[in-house]
């Protein structure tokens, strides 16, 4: 369960990071005409925080199903 949420969070963070870097590069180099210097530490922290947040919210949302007895969870569905 945690592995699925971790993969989901990591994939989402990587897509967001790629799109953000592409947009930042374009605005910085093509419009403002500055030198491009990506913030690598901030990128790593954002990916880690996004993954941890996805795991936390995913487990919080599934907590009632994970803590219920199988029969009760299946009958209510």
C-alpha positions as CSV (number, residue, x, y, z in Angstrom):
1,X,0.0,0.0,0.0
2,X,2.7,2.4,0.9
3,X,4.7,1.5,-2.2
4,X,1.8,2.4,-4.5
5,X,1.4,5.8,-2.9
6,X,5.2,6.4,-3.0
7,X,5.3,5.6,-6.7
8,X,2.3,7.8,-7.3
9,X,3.8,10.7,-5.4
10,X,7.2,10.3,-7.1
11,X,5.7,10.1,-10.6
12,X,3.6,13.2,-9.9
13,X,6.5,15.1,-8.4
14,X,8.8,14.2,-11.4
15,X,6.2,15.4,-13.9
16,X,5.6,18.6,-12.0
17,X,9.4,19.1,-11.7
18,X,9.9,18.6,-15.4
19,X,7.1,21.0,-16.4
20,X,8.3,23.6,-13.8
21,X,11.9,23.4,-15.0
22,X,10.9,23.8,-18.6
23,X,8.7,26.8,-17.9
24,X,11.3,28.4,-15.6
25,X,14.0,27.8,-18.2
26,X,11.9,29.3,-21.0
27,X,10.9,32.4,-19.0
28,X,14.4,33.0,-17.6
29,X,16.5,32.5,-20.8
30,X,14.1,33.5,-23.6
31,X,12.0,36.2,-22.1
32,X,14.2,37.8,-19.4
33,X,17.4,36.8,-21.1
34,X,19.2,35.8,-17.9
35,X,21.5,32.9,-17.3
36,X,19.7,29.7,-16.2
37,X,20.6,28.2,-12.8
38,X,18.2,25.6,-11.6
39,X,17.8,25.3,-7.8
40,X,18.8,21.6,-7.4
41,X,18.4,21.6,-3.6
42,X,14.9,23.0,-3.8
43,X,14.0,20.5,-6.5
44,X,15.1,17.6,-4.4
45,X,13.2,18.9,-1.4
46,X,10.1,19.4,-3.4
47,X,10.2,15.9,-4.8
48,X,10.8,14.4,-1.3
49,X,8.0,16.5,0.3
50,X,5.5,15.8,-2.4
51,X,6.2,12.0,-2.1
52,X,5.9,12.1,1.6
53,X,2.7,14.1,1.4
54,X,1.1,11.7,-1.1
55,X,1.9,8.8,1.1
56,X,0.5,10.5,4.2
57,X,-2.8,11.6,2.5
58,X,-3.2,8.3,0.8
59,X,-2.8,6.3,4.0
60,X,-5.1,8.8,5.9
61,X,-7.8,8.3,3.3
62,X,-7.5,4.5,3.4
63,X,-7.1,4.3,7.2
64,X,-10.7,3.3,7.8
65,X,-10.6,0.5,5.3
66,X,-7.2,-0.7,6.4
67,X,-8.3,-0.9,10.1
68,X,-11.6,-2.6,9.5
69,X,-12.2,-6.3,9.5
70,X,-12.3,-7.6,5.9
71,X,-16.0,-8.8,6.1
72,X,-17.2,-5.4,7.3
73,X,-15.3,-3.5,4.6
74,X,-16.5,-5.8,1.9
75,X,-20.1,-5.8,2.9
76,X,-20.3,-2.0,3.1
77,X,-18.9,-1.7,-0.5
